[in-house]
């Protein structure tokens, strides 16, 4: 099965390459902002919806007005327009917010398709650059590369991401399934009784982040010292992000490798994060990203992820006899069923109920996939 997969590497440009890349970032940002302003004014004043062809013509006019736009790769500018067109499509389909203007101090990127880059003898050459980029090949690049994205984050690190079409081999079938209850005290609680502690990247770096953010706030806007202070803050945020992503990738890969069916709640994270007291902890946990990782890895490797309704009372049902015992405050971590007398750990009991409900949902849908078949077998054993 062929799928598009991204391979991201860090590279270290020399002085000449850094100047060229910064110039390209600036031109792509300028074109994006000019076209976005033009599209917004056309729609608000005249009701005209601008398509990609019209923006491409407008880019030609901008090149005549601003000669320095011709100094960078035309492919990077064209791909920037395509990205903006996709952003508007997502907005009109209510999948994203309205596109915003790009800032110089935020993350910068541009995309190059075939013709804008060359891979030769393990070296990467890009348009308008004579020497190859010093890429740190931390892992093997696989598949046929369709495009690359050059990026620079707020801390000044350069990365290149290869979008390649890769033949992905599905994992061997296993007969195990699991239910997962996501939380804050414990990041994930499985129906097997395992409790996985959260990494809490933000909490661990909060004191250091506060210290450097306070220093940043005291610097004069536009000064060189403020820029240096901003980079220090950005480096701390980059460390937090990298640590979190590493934790989520390792955990999601482990669960995908060990289980054929994964059952979990379809949490409304956007609504939950509006709670002032829990917003920071929920954002630090990054549940949405974790679920997204599980879903696309399950699709790649032939696994099944089942989401049950967020209104399912998983913490109110006795997993032993099925008695609904009513709501319980969050401070109650253990409770005893009044009917069967079994004492339950609140989170483990919830994960077992999520597991059972997920398998029952597969059975009710009449799915004939491998994961569903195994899920029905496990459900039959569980009920019996």
Secondary structure, DSSP 8 states (H G I E B T S, - for coil): -EEEEEEEEEE---HHHHHHHHHHHHHHHHHHHHHHHHHHHHHHHH-----HHHHHHHHHHHHHH-GGGGGS-HHHHHHHHHHHHHHHHHHHTTSS-------SSS-EEEEEETTSEEEETTEEEETT-SS-B-EE--S---SEEEEEEEEE-TTS-EEEEEEEEEE-------S-EEEEEE-SSEEEEETTS-EEE---HHHHTHHHHHHHHHHHHHS-TT-HHHHHHHHHHHHHHHHHHHHHHHHHHHHHHHHHHH-SEEEEE---HHHHTT-TTTHHHHHHHTHHHHHHHHHHHHHHHT-EEEEE-TTS-TTTB-TTT--B-----TT--EEE-TTT--EEEHHHHHHHHHHHHHHHHHHHHT--SHHHHHHHHHHHHHH-
